[in-house]
Amino acid sequence: MGDTKLCYGCFSPIGDEDKCPHCGYKQQSPYSPSYIAPGTILKEKYMVGKMLGHNGEGATYLAFDTVLSCKVILKEYMPDTLCSRDKETQAVSVNSNSTVQYKSLMEEFTELNKKLAKLRNIDHIQQVQDMFHENNTAYVVFEYLEGQNLMQYLKENGGELSWRRVQKLFPPLLTSLSQLHNAGIIHRGISPNTIFVTKKGELKLTDFCIAAVRTNKEELSSELFKGYAAPEQYSPAIWQGTWTDVYGISSVLYRILTGCMPTEALLRNEADDLTPPASLNVDIPDNVSEAIIGGMRMAGEDRIQTVNELTALAFRPADDDMEKTTVNIGNIASQNAREAIQKQRSLETAAEKAPEYTDRSDRSDRYDAPPQRERMIRPAPEPEEFEDEYAIIEKVRPIIFVLILVVIVGAIILFFVKQIGVVGKSKNNGIETNIASVTTEAETEPPVTDVPVEESNGFYIQDVVPATLAPVTVAETVSSQTGMTEFTTGGNAEQNIQMI
């Protein structure tokens, strides 16, 4: 737009004036040095304006696309518990002991918005237009929406809406929320402050954040919306899912149909005094009242699980012959939905408890939960699988077959081993018989006297010393030197016989 001076509060041309005649914003308004200074240019095209709000994840700014000459919404990843900003360069400096955590959460921030950027076919969510990295952090550019948030819209319409009006407004939003869930995205922050009413009278879901911001953890400053945050968001140990957003959207329906903000889940844990909507507004159909209560059960497993189920129960066509209809949601929520109604609260008292809102920078409806020691979110256990007896037998059958085969082979081997043993025993018996015969002959041979050594037929007879005869044992050995068989007799008399 050339050299035209723009207001940082609304980006209308203001000339040389310091105060904008359109929105009243002063160009020299003070700003926090922890965030981007108004007038800063990012990616050589986005002029940063006033900050609209911030949470544990980062900050949201009004910005201006100088190429397309249109307003946009700029989100910056800036977790102030993990990093700080250089006042001179505007770059983000990560704390020395938080580098891994900072990068991990920035990756989650980037992946979440990449998914959103691909969902351009979903009409009732704020669309992502651009993403980029600069100043050692990440930025996301969203479309700028003309209109107001749902809380401001309620203020202008008497604090509540009729069921007939809600029937027209909410079904398209619920369809888009279901599509988000199918894409694997859980919002975790649905409230009248994050639902936007456009000038066309359509609802759009805004203010998407990473899970760490919408769960009570000590790593980031948590942002939980009082009365709309599900019980499981107050503890990192409880599993979250589509039923978490069911609680949020059911709480929004409760608020806009009754004019009363729902009791905060943290307080309902101590004493659950939630009054059914139909008791606060007689114009609410019974099936709608029961569906809302079913979507706000404290235990996630007792709650309506999906947005499609909630839509089917609360927004189904009414019977022509009845002014109100009822529905049994026992298979989705507990059967005690219609228990004794607590003492009815007046709308005036509830209105006093409800927070006042001005713009998105007002955080009075948000609950900064006390820090807790971080624990891992554990998935629900998978149901055990049981096998019938036939399946077990089929699995054991091959093992039994192998065992039988091993027994048979072992028996055959044992048989042959025994046969070989019998043959060996027979040969040993023969040797023992021969040795026995030699021993007998030695015992019966008369004693000899000293005679000279003579050579006779190849036998050498050695001098024998007369002595008392004793039993002679004969051992058969094979000489290692000659290879001849030797018989050695033992006892008091020794006689060596060497056979050539």
C-alpha positions in Angstrom: 0.0 0.0 0.0 3.0 2.2 -0.6 3.8 4.7 2.1 0.3 4.8 3.6 0.4 4.6 7.4 -1.7 1.8 8.8 -3.2 1.4 12.2 -1.7 -1.6 14.1 -5.0 -2.2 15.8 -7.2 -2.6 12.6 -4.9 -1.8 9.7 -7.0 1.0 8.5 -5.2 4.0 6.9 -4.7 6.7 9.6 -2.4 9.2 8.0 -0.3 11.1 10.5 -2.6 10.6 13.4 -1.4 8.6 16.4 -4.8 7.5 17.5 -6.9 5.5 15.0 -10.3 7.2 14.3 -11.7 3.8 13.4 -10.8 1.6 16.4 -9.2 4.0 18.9 -5.8 2.1 18.9 -2.8 4.3 19.7 0.3 3.6 17.6 2.6 4.2 20.6 0.8 1.8 22.9 3.2 -0.1 25.1 3.8 -3.8 24.3 5.6 -6.7 26.1 9.2 -7.1 25.0 8.7 -10.9 25.2 6.5 -10.7 22.1 6.9 -9.2 18.6 6.9 -5.4 18.3 4.1 -3.9 16.2 5.2 -2.9 12.8 7.7 -5.8 12.4 7.8 -7.4 9.0 8.0 -11.2 8.7 8.8 -13.2 5.6 9.1 -9.9 3.8 5.3 -9.6 3.5 3.5 -9.9 6.8 3.3 -6.7 8.9 2.7 -7.6 12.6 0.0 -5.6 14.4 -1.3 -5.7 18.0 -1.2 -9.0 20.0 -4.6 -10.6 20.4 -3.7 -13.1 23.0 -1.2 -15.6 24.3 -1.0 -18.9 26.1 1.7 -21.5 27.0 2.1 -22.4 23.3 2.8 -18.9 22.0 1.1 -15.7 20.9 -1.6 -14.6 18.4 -1.4 -11.3 16.5 -3.4 -9.3 14.1 -1.3 -9.0 10.9 -1.5 -7.6 7.4 -0.5 -9.3 4.2 1.2 -6.5 2.2 1.2 -8.5 -1.0 -2.5 -9.3 -1.0 -3.5 -6.2 1.0 -5.6 -8.1 3.4 -5.7 -8.8 7.2 -4.7 -12.2 8.5 -4.2 -13.9 11.9 -0.6 -14.7 12.7 0.3 -17.4 15.3 3.9 -17.6 16.7 5.3 -20.6 18.5 6.7 -19.0 21.6 6.5 -21.1 24.8 7.7 -18.6 27.4 8.7 -21.2 29.9 11.2 -22.7 27.5 12.6 -19.6 25.7 12.9 -15.8 25.6 13.2 -13.1 22.9 16.2 -11.0 22.0 14.9 -7.4 22.2 17.2 -6.2 19.4 17.0 -8.9 16.8 13.5 -10.3 17.7 14.9 -13.8 17.5 13.9 -16.4 20.0 16.6 -17.8 22.3 16.0 -21.2 23.8 16.9 -21.9 27.5 20.0 -24.0 27.8 18.3 -26.9 29.5 15.1 -26.8 27.3 16.5 -27.3 23.8 15.2 -30.9 23.3 11.7 -30.0 24.7 11.5 -26.8 22.7 12.3 -28.6 19.4 10.0 -31.5 20.1 7.0 -29.3 20.9 7.8 -27.0 17.9 7.6 -30.2 15.7 4.2 -31.0 17.2 3.1 -27.4 16.5 4.2 -27.7 12.9 2.6 -31.1 12.3 -0.7 -30.0 13.8 -0.9 -27.0 11.5 0.2 -29.0 8.4 -2.7 -31.3 9.0 -5.1 -28.3 9.3 -3.7 -26.8 6.1 -4.7 -30.0 4.2 -8.3 -29.8 5.4 -9.4 -27.0 3.1 -12.6 -29.0 2.3 -13.8 -28.5 5.9 -15.9 -25.3 5.9 -16.5 -24.6 9.5 -12.9 -24.3 10.8 -10.5 -21.4 10.5 -8.4 -22.1 7.4 -4.6 -22.2 7.4 -3.1 -20.0 4.6 0.6 -20.1 5.1 3.4 -21.5 7.3 7.1 -20.5 7.6 10.1 -20.5 10.0 11.9 -17.4 11.1 13.6 -16.0 14.2 14.4 -19.6 15.3 10.7 -20.4 15.6 7.6 -21.3 13.6 4.7 -19.2 12.3 1.2 -20.1 11.0 -1.0 -17.7 9.1 -4.8 -18.1 9.4 -7.6 -16.5 7.5 -9.0 -13.4 9.1 -12.7 -13.8 10.2 -15.2 -11.0 10.2 -17.6 -11.3 13.1 -17.4 -12.1 16.8 -16.9 -15.0 19.1 -19.9 -16.9 20.5 -19.7 -15.4 23.9 -20.0 -11.9 22.6 -22.8 -13.1 20.3 -24.7 -14.5 23.4 -24.3 -11.2 25.2 -26.0 -9.4 22.3 -28.9 -12.0 22.3 -30.0 -12.0 25.9 -27.4 -14.5 27.2 -28.9 -17.6 25.6 -30.3 -19.0 22.4 -33.6 -20.9 21.7 -33.5 -24.5 20.7 -34.9 -23.6 17.3 -31.9 -21.3 16.7 -29.4 -23.8 17.9 -30.9 -26.4 15.6 -29.9 -24.3 12.6 -26.5 -23.1 13.9 -24.8 -26.2 15.2 -25.2 -29.2 12.9 -22.7 -27.9 10.3 -20.2 -27.2 13.0 -20.7 -30.7 14.4 -20.1 -32.2 11.0 -16.8 -30.3 10.7 -15.7 -31.4 14.1 -16.4 -35.0 13.2 -14.3 -34.6 10.1 -11.5 -33.2 12.3 -11.6 -36.3 14.5 -11.5 -38.5 11.4 -8.3 -36.7 10.4 -6.8 -37.4 13.9 -7.1 -33.9 15.3 -8.6 -33.3 18.8 -9.3 -29.7 19.7 -9.4 -29.9 23.5 -10.4 -26.2 23.9 -14.0 -26.0 22.6 -15.8 -23.1 24.4 -17.8 -20.0 23.5 -14.5 -18.2 23.2 -13.1 -20.4 20.5 -16.3 -20.7 18.4 -16.6 -17.8 16.0 -19.9 -16.4 14.6 -19.2 -14.9 11.1 -21.2 -12.1 9.6 -23.0 -14.7 7.5 -24.3 -16.3 10.7 -22.1 -19.4 10.4 -20.1 -21.0 13.2 -16.3 -21.6 12.8 -14.0 -23.4 15.2 -10.8 -21.5 15.9 -7.8 -21.4 18.3 -6.2 -24.8 17.7 -3.3 -25.7 20.0 -1.0 -28.6 20.8 -2.1 -31.1 23.4 0.5 -30.0 26.0 -1.2 -26.6 26.4 -4.7 -28.1 26.9 -3.6 -30.6 29.5 -2.5 -29.9 33.0 1.3 -30.3 32.7 4.3 -28.6 34.2 6.3 -28.3 31.0 4.0 -25.5 29.6 1.5 -23.1 31.1 -1.8 -24.9 30.7 -4.9 -23.2 29.2 -8.1 -24.9 30.4 -11.5 -23.3 29.9 -13.5 -23.4 33.2 -16.7 -25.2 32.7 -15.8 -26.6 29.3 -12.6 -28.6 29.9 -13.2 -32.3 30.4 -12.1 -34.0 33.6 -9.3 -35.9 31.9 -7.6 -32.7 30.9 -6.8 -32.0 34.5 -4.6 -35.0 34.8 -2.0 -36.2 32.3 -2.5 -39.8 33.4 -6.0 -40.1 31.9 -6.5 -41.0 28.3 -8.0 -38.4 26.0 -9.9 -38.8 22.7 -12.9 -37.8 20.7 -15.0 -38.0 23.9 -12.9 -35.1 25.3 -14.3 -32.8 22.6 -17.8 -34.3 23.1 -17.6 -33.0 26.7 -16.5 -29.5 25.4 -19.3 -29.2 22.8 -21.9 -30.6 25.2 -20.9 -27.9 27.7 -21.2 -25.2 25.1 -24.8 -26.4 24.3 -25.5 -26.4 28.0 -24.4 -22.8 28.3 -26.2 -21.4 25.3 -29.5 -23.2 26.0 -29.7 -22.5 29.7 -27.8 -19.2 30.1 -25.7 -20.8 32.9 -22.1 -21.7 32.7 -21.6 -25.4 33.6 -20.0 -26.3 36.9 -16.2 -26.7 36.4 -15.2 -30.4 36.1 -12.6 -29.9 38.9 -15.5 -29.0 41.3 -17.8 -31.7 40.0 -15.2 -34.3 41.1 -15.9 -33.2 44.7 -19.7 -32.8 44.4 -21.5 -33.3 41.1 -24.4 -30.9 41.3 -24.9 -30.4 37.6 -28.6 -29.6 36.9 -30.1 -31.1 33.8 -30.7 -28.5 31.1 -34.4 -29.2 30.9 -34.8 -28.3 34.5 -33.4 -24.8 33.8 -35.2 -24.2 30.6 -38.5 -25.9 30.0 -38.3 -25.3 26.3 -35.4 -27.7 25.9 -36.6 -31.1 24.6 -36.0 -34.0 26.9 -33.9 -35.9 24.4 -31.7 -32.9 24.0 -31.3 -32.5 27.7 -30.4 -36.1 28.2 -28.0 -36.1 25.3 -26.2 -33.1 26.8 -25.9 -34.8 30.2 -24.7 -38.0 28.4 -22.0 -35.9 26.8 -20.9 -34.4 30.1 -20.4 -37.6 32.1 -17.4 -37.3 34.4 -15.9 -40.7 33.4 -14.8 -40.8 29.8 -15.9 -44.4 29.4 -19.5 -43.5 30.5 -19.7 -40.5 28.2 -21.0 -40.3 24.6 -17.9 -41.3 22.6 -18.3 -39.5 19.3 -19.7 -36.3 17.9 -21.8 -38.3 15.4 -23.5 -40.1 18.3 -24.2 -36.8 20.1 -25.6 -35.3 16.9 -27.9 -38.4 16.3 -29.2 -38.1 19.9 -29.7 -34.4 20.2 -30.5 -33.2 16.7 -32.7 -36.0 15.4 -36.0 -34.8 13.9 -38.8 -34.4 16.5 -42.0 -36.5 16.3 -44.8 -34.6 14.7 -47.3 -35.7 17.3 -45.2 -34.7 20.3 -43.9 -31.4 21.4 -41.0 -33.1 23.2 -39.4 -36.4 22.7 -37.2 -38.6 24.9 -34.4 -40.9 24.1 -32.7 -43.8 25.9 -29.0 -43.4 25.9 -28.2 -46.1 28.4 -25.8 -47.8 26.1 -23.8 -44.6 25.8 -24.1 -42.9 29.2 -25.1 -44.1 32.6 -28.7 -45.0 33.4 -28.9 -42.5 36.2 -29.2 -39.5 33.9 -32.7 -38.8 35.2 -31.9 -39.0 39.0 -33.3 -36.5 41.4 -32.7 -32.9 40.2 -30.6 -30.7 42.4 -31.8 -27.4 43.7 -32.4 -25.2 40.8 -30.0 -22.2 40.4 -31.4 -18.9 39.4 -30.2 -17.5 36.1 -29.1 -14.3 37.9 -26.8 -16.2 40.2 -25.3 -18.1 37.3 -24.8 -14.9 35.3 -22.9 -13.4 38.2 -20.6 -16.4 38.3 -20.1 -16.3 34.5 -16.9 -14.5 33.5 -17.0 -11.2 31.6 -15.4 -11.0 28.2 -14.2 -8.1 26.2 -11.8 -9.5 23.5 -9.6 -12.4 23.0 -6.9 -11.0 25.3 -9.4 -11.4 28.2 -8.3 -14.7 29.8 -10.7 -14.6 32.8 -12.5 -17.7 31.8 -9.3 -19.8 31.6 -8.0 -21.9 34.3 -4.2 -22.0 34.9 -4.1 -25.3 36.7 -1.5 -25.9 39.4 1.6 -27.7 38.1 1.7 -31.4 38.6 4.5 -33.9 38.2 4.3 -35.1 34.6 3.2 -38.6 33.9 2.8 -40.5 30.7 -0.6 -40.7 29.2 -1.3 -44.4 29.1 -3.6 -45.9 26.4 -6.6 -47.9 27.5 -5.8 -51.7 27.8 -6.7 -53.9 24.9 -9.4 -56.5 25.6 -8.0 -60.0 26.2 -8.5 -62.6 23.5 -9.6 -66.0 24.4 -9.2 -69.2 22.2 -11.6 -72.1 22.2 -10.4 -75.7 23.0 -10.3 -76.7 19.4 -7.9 -73.9 18.5 -5.6 -74.9 21.4 -5.6 -78.6 20.2 -4.8 -77.5 16.7 -1.8 -75.6 18.0 -0.6 -78.5 20.3 -1.0 -81.2 17.6 2.3 -80.6 15.8 4.2 -80.7 19.1 2.6 -84.0 20.0 3.5 -85.4 16.6 7.2 -84.4 17.0 7.3 -86.0 20.5 5.9 -89.3 19.2 8.5 -89.3 16.3 11.3 -88.7 18.8 10.2 -91.6 20.9 10.1 -94.0 17.9 13.5 -92.9 16.6 14.9 -93.3 20.1 13.5 -96.8 20.5 15.1 -97.8 17.2 18.5 -96.4 18.1 18.3 -98.2 21.5 17.5 -101.5 19.8 20.6 -101.3 17.6 22.8 -100.2 20.5 21.7 -103.3 22.4 22.4 -105.6 19.4 26.0 -104.2 19.1 26.5 -104.7 22.8 25.5 -108.5 22.5 28.1 -109.1 19.8 30.8 -107.3 21.7 30.0 -109.3 24.8 30.3 -112.6 22.9 33.8 -111.7 21.7 34.9 -110.7 25.2 33.6 -114.0 26.6 35.8 -115.9 24.0 38.9 -114.0 25.2 38.1 -114.6 28.8 37.8 -118.4 28.1 41.3 -118.5 26.4 42.8 -116.6 29.3 41.2 -119.0 31.8 42.7 -122.0 30.0 46.2 -120.6 30.0 45.8 -119.8 33.7 44.8 -123.4 34.4 47.8 -124.9 32.6 50.1 -122.6 34.5 48.7 -123.7 37.8 49.1 -127.4 37.0 52.6 -127.2 35.5 55.2 -128.7 37.9 57.7 -126.4 39.4 61.0 -126.2 37.5 64.5 -125.8 38.8 67.3 -123.6 37.6 68.3 -124.7 34.1 70.4 -123.0 31.6 68.7 -121.0 29.0 68.0 -123.0 25.9 66.6 -122.1 22.6 63.9 -124.5 21.4 61.6 -124.2 18.5 61.5 -120.4 18.8 60.8 -120.3 22.5 63.2 -118.8 25.0 62.8 -120.3 28.5 64.2 -118.0 31.2 65.7 -119.2 34.5 63.0 -119.6 37.1 63.8 -119.2 40.8 62.2 -121.9 42.9 59.6 -120.6 45.2 56.4 -121.5 46.7 53.8 -121.7 44.1 51.0 -119.2 44.2 48.0 -118.6 42.0 49.2 -117.2 38.7 47.3 -114.6 36.7 47.8 -114.2 33.1 47.2 -110.9 31.3 47.2 -110.6 27.5 48.9 -107.5 26.1 50.2 -106.4 22.8 53.7 -105.1 22.7 54.0 -101.5 21.4 57.5 -102.2 20.2 57.2 -105.6 18.5 53.5 -105.8 17.8 53.6 -109.4 19.4 51.1 -110.7 21.8 52.5 -111.1 25.4 51.0 -113.1 28.2 52.2 -111.9 31.6 51.7 -114.0 34.7 51.8 -112.5 38.2 52.1 -113.7 41.7 55.2 -114.8 43.8 56.6 -116.5 40.7 56.9 -114.6 37.5 56.9 -116.2 34.1 57.0 -114.3 30.8 56.1 -116.1 27.7 56.8 -114.4 24.5 55.3 -115.7 21.3 57.0 -114.9 18.0 
